[in-house]
Amino acid sequence: MKVEVKVPLFAEGATKIKIRQWLFEVGDQIKAGDNLVEATTDKISINIESPKSGFLIEKLVDEDDTVLIDQVIAIIGDLEDK
């Protein structure tokens, strides 16, 4: 089953964050809780975790893209979804 990875609300009043670095490539196996991507604002750095174990099926944004809170940035799926 495919699951969307969304940008979490990381600070009250925050609306967007910049993708700094992907830590996995499409096709890589991931465990729930693994740090999937590093992101930053002008004040803080956060890691966005994988919500489930599986494979990184698709990256929907690139490094250096600015994304909104709750925006889908990746798809995690099972082996058959690859």
PDB file with one MODEL, atoms N, CA, C and O in Angstrom:
MODEL        1
ATOM      1  N   MET A   1       0.833  -1.173   0.000  1.00  0.00           N
ATOM      2  CA  MET A   1       0.000   0.000   0.000  1.00  0.00           C
ATOM      3  C   MET A   1       0.888   1.250   0.000  1.00  0.00           C
ATOM      4  O   MET A   1       1.849   1.332   0.764  1.00  0.00           O
ATOM      5  N   LYS A   2       0.569   2.198  -0.840  1.00  0.00           N
ATOM      6  CA  LYS A   2       1.324   3.448  -0.915  1.00  0.00           C
ATOM      7  C   LYS A   2       0.870   4.413   0.175  1.00  0.00           C
ATOM      8  O   LYS A   2      -0.311   4.482   0.515  1.00  0.00           O
ATOM      9  N   VAL A   3       1.838   5.159   0.715  1.00  0.00           N
ATOM     10  CA  VAL A   3       1.570   6.152   1.753  1.00  0.00           C
ATOM     11  C   VAL A   3       2.252   7.448   1.351  1.00  0.00           C
ATOM     12  O   VAL A   3       3.395   7.442   0.893  1.00  0.00           O
ATOM     13  N   GLU A   4       1.544   8.564   1.525  1.00  0.00           N
ATOM     14  CA  GLU A   4       2.114   9.877   1.237  1.00  0.00           C
ATOM     15  C   GLU A   4       2.945  10.360   2.418  1.00  0.00           C
ATOM     16  O   GLU A   4       2.562  10.189   3.575  1.00  0.00           O
ATOM     17  N   VAL A   5       4.079  10.961   2.112  1.00  0.00           N
ATOM     18  CA  VAL A   5       4.901  11.617   3.132  1.00  0.00           C
ATOM     19  C   VAL A   5       4.613  13.104   3.017  1.00  0.00           C
ATOM     20  O   VAL A   5       4.851  13.715   1.975  1.00  0.00           O
ATOM     21  N   LYS A   6       4.094  13.687   4.108  1.00  0.00           N
ATOM     22  CA  LYS A   6       3.746  15.109   4.111  1.00  0.00           C
ATOM     23  C   LYS A   6       4.676  15.883   5.038  1.00  0.00           C
ATOM     24  O   LYS A   6       5.242  15.331   5.982  1.00  0.00           O
ATOM     25  N   VAL A   7       4.819  17.169   4.748  1.00  0.00           N
ATOM     26  CA  VAL A   7       5.600  18.058   5.607  1.00  0.00           C
ATOM     27  C   VAL A   7       4.800  18.275   6.892  1.00  0.00           C
ATOM     28  O   VAL A   7       3.668  18.755   6.842  1.00  0.00           O
ATOM     29  N   PRO A   8       5.384  17.922   8.047  1.00  0.00           N
ATOM     30  CA  PRO A   8       4.653  18.093   9.308  1.00  0.00           C
ATOM     31  C   PRO A   8       4.648  19.552   9.767  1.00  0.00           C
ATOM     32  O   PRO A   8       5.496  20.349   9.365  1.00  0.00           O
ATOM     33  N   LEU A   9       3.685  19.877  10.609  1.00  0.00           N
ATOM     34  CA  LEU A   9       3.693  21.179  11.268  1.00  0.00           C
ATOM     35  C   LEU A   9       4.791  21.113  12.322  1.00  0.00           C
ATOM     36  O   LEU A   9       4.646  20.407  13.320  1.00  0.00           O
ATOM     37  N   PHE A  10       5.867  21.825  12.119  1.00  0.00           N
ATOM     38  CA  PHE A  10       7.047  21.714  12.975  1.00  0.00           C
ATOM     39  C   PHE A  10       7.183  22.862  13.957  1.00  0.00           C
ATOM     40  O   PHE A  10       7.972  22.771  14.898  1.00  0.00           O
ATOM     41  N   ALA A  11       6.430  23.945  13.763  1.00  0.00           N
ATOM     42  CA  ALA A  11       6.467  25.079  14.684  1.00  0.00           C
ATOM     43  C   ALA A  11       5.191  25.890  14.495  1.00  0.00           C
ATOM     44  O   ALA A  11       4.710  26.059  13.374  1.00  0.00           O
ATOM     45  N   GLU A  12       4.658  26.379  15.583  1.00  0.00           N
ATOM     46  CA  GLU A  12       3.439  27.182  15.500  1.00  0.00           C
ATOM     47  C   GLU A  12       3.665  28.401  14.609  1.00  0.00           C
ATOM     48  O   GLU A  12       4.643  29.130  14.774  1.00  0.00           O
ATOM     49  N   GLY A  13       2.770  28.607  13.685  1.00  0.00           N
ATOM     50  CA  GLY A  13       2.868  29.743  12.780  1.00  0.00           C
ATOM     51  C   GLY A  13       3.700  29.486  11.533  1.00  0.00           C
ATOM     52  O   GLY A  13       3.729  30.319  10.627  1.00  0.00           O
ATOM     53  N   ALA A  14       4.376  28.345  11.474  1.00  0.00           N
ATOM     54  CA  ALA A  14       5.192  28.017  10.300  1.00  0.00           C
ATOM     55  C   ALA A  14       4.284  27.705   9.114  1.00  0.00           C
ATOM     56  O   ALA A  14       3.223  27.103   9.281  1.00  0.00           O
ATOM     57  N   THR A  15       4.700  28.112   7.926  1.00  0.00           N
ATOM     58  CA  THR A  15       3.905  27.846   6.725  1.00  0.00           C
ATOM     59  C   THR A  15       4.687  27.119   5.641  1.00  0.00           C
ATOM     60  O   THR A  15       4.096  26.473   4.776  1.00  0.00           O
ATOM     61  N   LYS A  16       6.012  27.220   5.683  1.00  0.00           N
ATOM     62  CA  LYS A  16       6.821  26.593   4.630  1.00  0.00           C
ATOM     63  C   LYS A  16       8.200  26.251   5.156  1.00  0.00           C
ATOM     64  O   LYS A  16       8.627  26.716   6.213  1.00  0.00           O
ATOM     65  N   ILE A  17       8.883  25.419   4.382  1.00  0.00           N
ATOM     66  CA  ILE A  17      10.234  24.977   4.737  1.00  0.00           C
ATOM     67  C   ILE A  17      10.970  24.631   3.444  1.00  0.00           C
ATOM     68  O   ILE A  17      10.338  24.298   2.441  1.00  0.00           O
ATOM     69  N   LYS A  18      12.287  24.708   3.462  1.00  0.00           N
ATOM     70  CA  LYS A  18      13.099  24.418   2.282  1.00  0.00           C
ATOM     71  C   LYS A  18      13.712  23.022   2.403  1.00  0.00           C
ATOM     72  O   LYS A  18      14.310  22.687   3.425  1.00  0.00           O
ATOM     73  N   ILE A  19      13.560  22.221   1.362  1.00  0.00           N
ATOM     74  CA  ILE A  19      14.173  20.894   1.325  1.00  0.00           C
ATOM     75  C   ILE A  19      15.675  21.076   1.133  1.00  0.00           C
ATOM     76  O   ILE A  19      16.116  21.650   0.137  1.00  0.00           O
ATOM     77  N   ARG A  20      16.453  20.588   2.085  1.00  0.00           N
ATOM     78  CA  ARG A  20      17.905  20.742   2.015  1.00  0.00           C
ATOM     79  C   ARG A  20      18.564  19.530   1.371  1.00  0.00           C
ATOM     80  O   ARG A  20      19.375  19.670   0.456  1.00  0.00           O
ATOM     81  N   GLN A  21      18.209  18.318   1.859  1.00  0.00           N
ATOM     82  CA  GLN A  21      18.894  17.129   1.339  1.00  0.00           C
ATOM     83  C   GLN A  21      18.020  15.887   1.521  1.00  0.00           C
ATOM     84  O   GLN A  21      17.492  15.625   2.602  1.00  0.00           O
ATOM     85  N   TRP A  22      17.885  15.134   0.433  1.00  0.00           N
ATOM     86  CA  TRP A  22      17.258  13.814   0.511  1.00  0.00           C
ATOM     87  C   TRP A  22      18.287  12.833   1.059  1.00  0.00           C
ATOM     88  O   TRP A  22      19.446  12.859   0.645  1.00  0.00           O
ATOM     89  N   LEU A  23      17.881  11.972   1.982  1.00  0.00           N
ATOM     90  CA  LEU A  23      18.790  11.012   2.602  1.00  0.00           C
ATOM     91  C   LEU A  23      18.655   9.616   1.992  1.00  0.00           C
ATOM     92  O   LEU A  23      19.449   8.726   2.299  1.00  0.00           O
ATOM     93  N   PHE A  24      17.653   9.419   1.130  1.00  0.00           N
ATOM     94  CA  PHE A  24      17.436   8.158   0.431  1.00  0.00           C
ATOM     95  C   PHE A  24      17.161   8.456  -1.039  1.00  0.00           C
ATOM     96  O   PHE A  24      16.736   9.555  -1.392  1.00  0.00           O
ATOM     97  N   GLU A  25      17.409   7.469  -1.885  1.00  0.00           N
ATOM     98  CA  GLU A  25      17.127   7.574  -3.315  1.00  0.00           C
ATOM     99  C   GLU A  25      15.900   6.733  -3.654  1.00  0.00           C
ATOM    100  O   GLU A  25      15.557   5.806  -2.920  1.00  0.00           O
ATOM    101  N   VAL A  26      15.248   7.053  -4.752  1.00  0.00           N
ATOM    102  CA  VAL A  26      14.110   6.270  -5.220  1.00  0.00           C
ATOM    103  C   VAL A  26      14.554   4.813  -5.364  1.00  0.00           C
ATOM    104  O   VAL A  26      15.598   4.524  -5.947  1.00  0.00           O
ATOM    105  N   GLY A  27      13.739   3.901  -4.820  1.00  0.00           N
ATOM    106  CA  GLY A  27      14.051   2.474  -4.853  1.00  0.00           C
ATOM    107  C   GLY A  27      14.678   1.958  -3.576  1.00  0.00           C
ATOM    108  O   GLY A  27      14.700   0.749  -3.343  1.00  0.00           O
ATOM    109  N   ASP A  28      15.196   2.864  -2.733  1.00  0.00           N
ATOM    110  CA  ASP A  28      15.819   2.449  -1.476  1.00  0.00           C
ATOM    111  C   ASP A  28      14.782   1.925  -0.492  1.00  0.00           C
ATOM    112  O   ASP A  28      13.652   2.411  -0.450  1.00  0.00           O
ATOM    113  N   GLN A  29      15.176   0.927   0.298  1.00  0.00           N
ATOM    114  CA  GLN A  29      14.326   0.414   1.357  1.00  0.00           C
ATOM    115  C   GLN A  29      14.460   1.322   2.581  1.00  0.00           C
ATOM    116  O   GLN A  29      15.556   1.764   2.923  1.00  0.00           O
ATOM    117  N   ILE A  30      13.331   1.590   3.229  1.00  0.00           N
ATOM    118  CA  ILE A  30      13.267   2.522   4.352  1.00  0.00           C
ATOM    119  C   ILE A  30      12.492   1.859   5.487  1.00  0.00           C
ATOM    120  O   ILE A  30      11.558   1.093   5.251  1.00  0.00           O
ATOM    121  N   LYS A  31      12.889   2.162   6.713  1.00  0.00           N
ATOM    122  CA  LYS A  31      12.151   1.694   7.889  1.00  0.00           C
ATOM    123  C   LYS A  31      11.331   2.853   8.443  1.00  0.00           C
ATOM    124  O   LYS A  31      11.733   4.012   8.338  1.00  0.00           O
ATOM    125  N   ALA A  32      10.188   2.540   9.028  1.00  0.00           N
ATOM    126  CA  ALA A  32       9.377   3.567   9.682  1.00  0.00           C
ATOM    127  C   ALA A  32      10.239   4.300  10.701  1.00  0.00           C
ATOM    128  O   ALA A  32      10.931   3.669  11.500  1.00  0.00           O
ATOM    129  N   GLY A  33      10.199   5.627  10.676  1.00  0.00           N
ATOM    130  CA  GLY A  33      10.986   6.431  11.603  1.00  0.00           C
ATOM    131  C   GLY A  33      12.341   6.853  11.080  1.00  0.00           C
ATOM    132  O   GLY A  33      12.991   7.713  11.674  1.00  0.00           O
ATOM    133  N   ASP A  34      12.787   6.254   9.960  1.00  0.00           N
ATOM    134  CA  ASP A  34      14.047   6.705   9.354  1.00  0.00           C
ATOM    135  C   ASP A  34      13.913   8.155   8.904  1.00  0.00           C
ATOM    136  O   ASP A  34      12.865   8.563   8.404  1.00  0.00           O
ATOM    137  N   ASN A  35      14.978   8.928   9.083  1.00  0.00           N
ATOM    138  CA  ASN A  35      14.995  10.286   8.549  1.00  0.00           C
ATOM    139  C   ASN A  35      15.075  10.199   7.036  1.00  0.00           C
ATOM    140  O   ASN A  35      16.030   9.650   6.486  1.00  0.00           O
ATOM    141  N   LEU A  36      14.078  10.740   6.372  1.00  0.00           N
ATOM    142  CA  LEU A  36      13.960  10.659   4.926  1.00  0.00           C
ATOM    143  C   LEU A  36      14.595  11.870   4.239  1.00  0.00           C
ATOM    144  O   LEU A  36      15.243  11.745   3.200  1.00  0.00           O
ATOM    145  N   VAL A  37      14.396  13.036   4.837  1.00  0.00           N
ATOM    146  CA  VAL A  37      14.863  14.282   4.234  1.00  0.00           C
ATOM    147  C   VAL A  37      15.202  15.292   5.331  1.00  0.00           C
ATOM    148  O   VAL A  37      14.567  15.323   6.385  1.00  0.00           O
ATOM    149  N   GLU A  38      16.214  16.114   5.061  1.00  0.00           N
ATOM    150  CA  GLU A  38      16.550  17.232   5.938  1.00  0.00           C
ATOM    151  C   GLU A  38      15.957  18.492   5.334  1.00  0.00           C
ATOM    152  O   GLU A  38      16.029  18.703   4.123  1.00  0.00           O
ATOM    153  N   ALA A  39      15.367  19.333   6.185  1.00  0.00           N
ATOM    154  CA  ALA A  39      14.746  20.564   5.715  1.00  0.00           C
ATOM    155  C   ALA A  39      15.106  21.699   6.670  1.00  0.00           C
ATOM    156  O   ALA A  39      15.428  21.455   7.833  1.00  0.00           O
ATOM    157  N   THR A  40      15.052  22.946   6.179  1.00  0.00           N
ATOM    158  CA  THR A  40      15.446  24.093   6.992  1.00  0.00           C
ATOM    159  C   THR A  40      14.521  25.286   6.758  1.00  0.00           C
ATOM    160  O   THR A  40      13.878  25.419   5.717  1.00  0.00           O
ATOM    161  N   THR A  41      14.485  26.136   7.765  1.00  0.00           N
ATOM    162  CA  THR A  41      13.936  27.483   7.623  1.00  0.00           C
ATOM    163  C   THR A  41      15.096  28.415   7.912  1.00  0.00           C
ATOM    164  O   THR A  41      16.229  27.961   8.071  1.00  0.00           O
ATOM    165  N   ASP A  42      14.836  29.691   7.980  1.00  0.00           N
ATOM    166  CA  ASP A  42      15.910  30.616   8.333  1.00  0.00           C
ATOM    167  C   ASP A  42      16.297  30.491   9.806  1.00  0.00           C
ATOM    168  O   ASP A  42      17.308  31.052  10.229  1.00  0.00           O
ATOM    169  N   LYS A  43      15.487  29.748  10.602  1.00  0.00           N
ATOM    170  CA  LYS A  43      15.754  29.639  12.034  1.00  0.00           C
ATOM    171  C   LYS A  43      16.090  28.231  12.513  1.00  0.00           C
ATOM    172  O   LYS A  43      16.880  28.071  13.444  1.00  0.00           O
ATOM    173  N   ILE A  44      15.502  27.206  11.891  1.00  0.00           N
ATOM    174  CA  ILE A  44      15.690  25.849  12.405  1.00  0.00           C
ATOM    175  C   ILE A  44      15.922  24.847  11.284  1.00  0.00           C
ATOM    176  O   ILE A  44      15.685  25.117  10.107  1.00  0.00           O
ATOM    177  N   SER A  45      16.396  23.682  11.703  1.00  0.00           N
ATOM    178  CA  SER A  45      16.579  22.527  10.821  1.00  0.00           C
ATOM    179  C   SER A  45      15.717  21.401  11.368  1.00  0.00           C
ATOM    180  O   SER A  45      15.656  21.212  12.583  1.00  0.00           O
ATOM    181  N   ILE A  46      15.044  20.643  10.492  1.00  0.00           N
ATOM    182  CA  ILE A  46      14.280  19.484  10.948  1.00  0.00           C
ATOM    183  C   ILE A  46      14.552  18.301  10.021  1.00  0.00           C
ATOM    184  O   ILE A  46      14.996  18.463   8.884  1.00  0.00           O
ATOM    185  N   ASN A  47      14.274  17.123  10.535  1.00  0.00           N
ATOM    186  CA  ASN A  47      14.298  15.909   9.730  1.00  0.00           C
ATOM    187  C   ASN A  47      12.864  15.435   9.577  1.00  0.00           C
ATOM    188  O   ASN A  47      12.114  15.394  10.553  1.00  0.00           O
ATOM    189  N   ILE A  48      12.480  15.080   8.367  1.00  0.00           N
ATOM    190  CA  ILE A  48      11.161  14.529   8.113  1.00  0.00           C
ATOM    191  C   ILE A  48      11.326  13.017   8.026  1.00  0.00           C
ATOM    192  O   ILE A  48      12.120  12.514   7.231  1.00  0.00           O
ATOM    193  N   GLU A  49      10.563  12.294   8.858  1.00  0.00           N
ATOM    194  CA  GLU A  49      10.699  10.849   8.972  1.00  0.00           C
ATOM    195  C   GLU A  49       9.731  10.111   8.054  1.00  0.00           C
ATOM    196  O   GLU A  49       8.691  10.638   7.662  1.00  0.00           O
ATOM    197  N   SER A  50      10.098   8.893   7.729  1.00  0.00           N
ATOM    198  CA  SER A  50       9.214   8.014   6.976  1.00  0.00           C
ATOM    199  C   SER A  50       8.092   7.532   7.889  1.00  0.00           C
ATOM    200  O   SER A  50       8.360   7.076   9.000  1.00  0.00           O
ATOM    201  N   PRO A  51       6.838   7.625   7.442  1.00  0.00           N
ATOM    202  CA  PRO A  51       5.722   7.182   8.279  1.00  0.00           C
ATOM    203  C   PRO A  51       5.534   5.668   8.305  1.00  0.00           C
ATOM    204  O   PRO A  51       4.802   5.149   9.147  1.00  0.00           O
ATOM    205  N   LYS A  52       6.192   4.957   7.386  1.00  0.00           N
ATOM    206  CA  LYS A  52       6.050   3.494   7.339  1.00  0.00           C
ATOM    207  C   LYS A  52       7.292   2.864   6.751  1.00  0.00           C
ATOM    208  O   LYS A  52       8.098   3.538   6.110  1.00  0.00           O
ATOM    209  N   SER A  53       7.442   1.587   6.966  1.00  0.00           N
ATOM    210  CA  SER A  53       8.523   0.837   6.332  1.00  0.00           C
ATOM    211  C   SER A  53       8.110   0.490   4.909  1.00  0.00           C
ATOM    212  O   SER A  53       6.931   0.274   4.630  1.00  0.00           O
ATOM    213  N   GLY A  54       9.075   0.439   4.025  1.00  0.00           N
ATOM    214  CA  GLY A  54       8.805   0.110   2.628  1.00  0.00           C
ATOM    215  C   GLY A  54       9.915   0.612   1.742  1.00  0.00           C
ATOM    216  O   GLY A  54      11.089   0.578   2.112  1.00  0.00           O
ATOM    217  N   PHE A  55       9.540   1.080   0.568  1.00  0.00           N
ATOM    218  CA  PHE A  55      10.495   1.575  -0.423  1.00  0.00           C
ATOM    219  C   PHE A  55      10.118   2.986  -0.834  1.00  0.00           C
ATOM    220  O   PHE A  55       8.937   3.316  -0.936  1.00  0.00           O
ATOM    221  N   LEU A  56      11.130   3.826  -1.072  1.00  0.00           N
ATOM    222  CA  LEU A  56      10.870   5.164  -1.587  1.00  0.00           C
ATOM    223  C   LEU A  56      10.484   5.016  -3.050  1.00  0.00           C
ATOM    224  O   LEU A  56      11.328   4.720  -3.896  1.00  0.00           O
ATOM    225  N   ILE A  57       9.216   5.220  -3.341  1.00  0.00           N
ATOM    226  CA  ILE A  57       8.675   5.029  -4.684  1.00  0.00           C
ATOM    227  C   ILE A  57       8.877   6.271  -5.546  1.00  0.00           C
ATOM    228  O   ILE A  57       9.203   6.177  -6.729  1.00  0.00           O
ATOM    229  N   GLU A  58       8.674   7.448  -4.924  1.00  0.00           N
ATOM    230  CA  GLU A  58       8.736   8.675  -5.720  1.00  0.00           C
ATOM    231  C   GLU A  58       9.065   9.868  -4.834  1.00  0.00           C
ATOM    232  O   GLU A  58       8.548   9.999  -3.725  1.00  0.00           O
ATOM    233  N   LYS A  59       9.937  10.735  -5.343  1.00  0.00           N
ATOM    234  CA  LYS A  59      10.202  12.041  -4.728  1.00  0.00           C
ATOM    235  C   LYS A  59       9.392  13.056  -5.532  1.00  0.00           C
ATOM    236  O   LYS A  59       9.511  13.107  -6.756  1.00  0.00           O
ATOM    237  N   LEU A  60       8.581  13.852  -4.869  1.00  0.00           N
ATOM    238  CA  LEU A  60       7.727  14.809  -5.559  1.00  0.00           C
ATOM    239  C   LEU A  60       8.295  16.225  -5.557  1.00  0.00           C
ATOM    240  O   LEU A  60       7.755  17.113  -6.217  1.00  0.00           O
ATOM    241  N   VAL A  61       9.379  16.437  -4.818  1.00  0.00           N
ATOM    242  CA  VAL A  61      10.056  17.734  -4.787  1.00  0.00           C
ATOM    243  C   VAL A  61      11.561  17.495  -4.848  1.00  0.00           C
ATOM    244  O   VAL A  61      12.042  16.401  -4.552  1.00  0.00           O
ATOM    245  N   ASP A  62      12.281  18.517  -5.229  1.00  0.00           N
ATOM    246  CA  ASP A  62      13.732  18.439  -5.355  1.00  0.00           C
ATOM    247  C   ASP A  62      14.418  19.166  -4.209  1.00  0.00           C
ATOM    248  O   ASP A  62      13.797  19.961  -3.503  1.00  0.00           O
ATOM    249  N   GLU A  63      15.703  18.886  -4.031  1.00  0.00           N
ATOM    250  CA  GLU A  63      16.506  19.643  -3.077  1.00  0.00           C
ATOM    251  C   GLU A  63      16.469  21.110  -3.486  1.00  0.00           C
ATOM    252  O   GLU A  63      16.472  21.432  -4.674  1.00  0.00           O
ATOM    253  N   ASP A  64      16.435  21.991  -2.500  1.00  0.00           N
ATOM    254  CA  ASP A  64      16.350  23.449  -2.646  1.00  0.00           C
ATOM    255  C   ASP A  64      14.949  23.948  -2.968  1.00  0.00           C
ATOM    256  O   ASP A  64      14.750  25.158  -3.081  1.00  0.00           O
ATOM    257  N   ASP A  65      13.954  23.043  -3.123  1.00  0.00           N
ATOM    258  CA  ASP A  65      12.565  23.482  -3.295  1.00  0.00           C
ATOM    259  C   ASP A  65      12.021  23.959  -1.955  1.00  0.00           C
ATOM    260  O   ASP A  65      12.370  23.418  -0.905  1.00  0.00           O
ATOM    261  N   THR A  66      11.169  24.970  -1.998  1.00  0.00           N
ATOM    262  CA  THR A  66      10.443  25.416  -0.819  1.00  0.00           C
ATOM    263  C   THR A  66       9.056  24.790  -0.876  1.00  0.00           C
ATOM    264  O   THR A  66       8.371  24.874  -1.895  1.00  0.00           O
ATOM    265  N   VAL A  67       8.647  24.163   0.223  1.00  0.00           N
ATOM    266  CA  VAL A  67       7.382  23.440   0.265  1.00  0.00           C
ATOM    267  C   VAL A  67       6.535  23.926   1.437  1.00  0.00           C
ATOM    268  O   VAL A  67       7.053  24.468   2.413  1.00  0.00           O
ATOM    269  N   LEU A  68       5.237  23.723   1.325  1.00  0.00           N
ATOM    270  CA  LEU A  68       4.286  24.164   2.333  1.00  0.00           C
ATOM    271  C   LEU A  68       4.029  23.069   3.366  1.00  0.00           C
ATOM    272  O   LEU A  68       4.206  21.883   3.091  1.00  0.00           O
ATOM    273  N   ILE A  69       3.613  23.485   4.546  1.00  0.00           N
ATOM    274  CA  ILE A  69       3.196  22.540   5.581  1.00  0.00           C
ATOM    275  C   ILE A  69       2.063  21.690   5.020  1.00  0.00           C
ATOM    276  O   ILE A  69       1.166  22.213   4.359  1.00  0.00           O
ATOM    277  N   ASP A  70       2.095  20.407   5.273  1.00  0.00           N
ATOM    278  CA  ASP A  70       1.099  19.422   4.843  1.00  0.00           C
ATOM    279  C   ASP A  70       1.191  19.078   3.352  1.00  0.00           C
ATOM    280  O   ASP A  70       0.353  18.333   2.843  1.00  0.00           O
ATOM    281  N   GLN A  71       2.191  19.606   2.648  1.00  0.00           N
ATOM    282  CA  GLN A  71       2.390  19.255   1.238  1.00  0.00           C
ATOM    283  C   GLN A  71       2.982  17.852   1.137  1.00  0.00           C
ATOM    284  O   GLN A  71       3.849  17.481   1.928  1.00  0.00           O
ATOM    285  N   VAL A  72       2.517  17.086   0.174  1.00  0.00           N
ATOM    286  CA  VAL A  72       3.064  15.746  -0.071  1.00  0.00           C
ATOM    287  C   VAL A  72       4.398  15.896  -0.785  1.00  0.00           C
ATOM    288  O   VAL A  72       4.484  16.549  -1.825  1.00  0.00           O
ATOM    289  N   ILE A  73       5.453  15.281  -0.215  1.00  0.00           N
ATOM    290  CA  ILE A  73       6.785  15.411  -0.805  1.00  0.00           C
ATOM    291  C   ILE A  73       7.330  14.094  -1.347  1.00  0.00           C
ATOM    292  O   ILE A  73       8.279  14.089  -2.131  1.00  0.00           O
ATOM    293  N   ALA A  74       6.727  12.969  -0.930  1.00  0.00           N
ATOM    294  CA  ALA A  74       7.227  11.664  -1.372  1.00  0.00           C
ATOM    295  C   ALA A  74       6.144  10.608  -1.199  1.00  0.00           C
ATOM    296  O   ALA A  74       5.151  10.802  -0.498  1.00  0.00           O
ATOM    297  N   ILE A  75       6.378   9.477  -1.871  1.00  0.00           N
ATOM    298  CA  ILE A  75       5.490   8.319  -1.757  1.00  0.00           C
ATOM    299  C   ILE A  75       6.335   7.129  -1.292  1.00  0.00           C
ATOM    300  O   ILE A  75       7.376   6.827  -1.877  1.00  0.00           O
ATOM    301  N   ILE A  76       5.869   6.458  -0.231  1.00  0.00           N
ATOM    302  CA  ILE A  76       6.491   5.237   0.271  1.00  0.00           C
ATOM    303  C   ILE A  76       5.536   4.092  -0.060  1.00  0.00           C
ATOM    304  O   ILE A  76       4.327   4.213   0.135  1.00  0.00           O
ATOM    305  N   GLY A  77       6.075   2.989  -0.558  1.00  0.00           N
ATOM    306  CA  GLY A  77       5.227   1.868  -0.911  1.00  0.00           C
ATOM    307  C   GLY A  77       5.875   0.545  -0.584  1.00  0.00           C
ATOM    308  O   GLY A  77       6.988   0.486  -0.061  1.00  0.00           O
ATOM    309  N   ASP A  78       5.153  -0.522  -0.902  1.00  0.00           N
ATOM    310  CA  ASP A  78       5.636  -1.869  -0.683  1.00  0.00           C
ATOM    311  C   ASP A  78       6.428  -2.329  -1.902  1.00  0.00           C
ATOM    312  O   ASP A  78       6.480  -1.630  -2.914  1.00  0.00           O
ATOM    313  N   LEU A  79       7.041  -3.496  -1.805  1.00  0.00           N
ATOM    314  CA  LEU A  79       7.862  -4.044  -2.887  1.00  0.00           C
ATOM    315  C   LEU A  79       7.091  -4.087  -4.197  1.00  0.00           C
ATOM    316  O   LEU A  79       7.643  -3.745  -5.243  1.00  0.00           O
ATOM    317  N   GLU A  80       5.837  -4.498  -4.165  1.00  0.00           N
ATOM    318  CA  GLU A  80       5.057  -4.600  -5.404  1.00  0.00           C
ATOM    319  C   GLU A  80       4.708  -3.236  -6.009  1.00  0.00           C
ATOM    320  O   GLU A  80       4.299  -3.166  -7.168  1.00  0.00           O
ATOM    321  N   ASP A  81       4.864  -2.145  -5.236  1.00  0.00           N
ATOM    322  CA  ASP A  81       4.596  -0.808  -5.758  1.00  0.00           C
ATOM    323  C   ASP A  81       5.778  -0.234  -6.536  1.00  0.00           C
ATOM    324  O   ASP A  81       5.633   0.755  -7.254  1.00  0.00           O
ATOM    325  N   LYS A  82       6.962  -0.867  -6.390  1.00  0.00           N
ATOM    326  CA  LYS A  82       8.163  -0.377  -7.076  1.00  0.00           C
ATOM    327  C   LYS A  82       7.938  -0.530  -8.543  1.00  0.00           C
ATOM    328  O   LYS A  82       8.810  -0.186  -9.341  1.00  0.00           O
TER     329      LYS A  82
ENDMDL
END
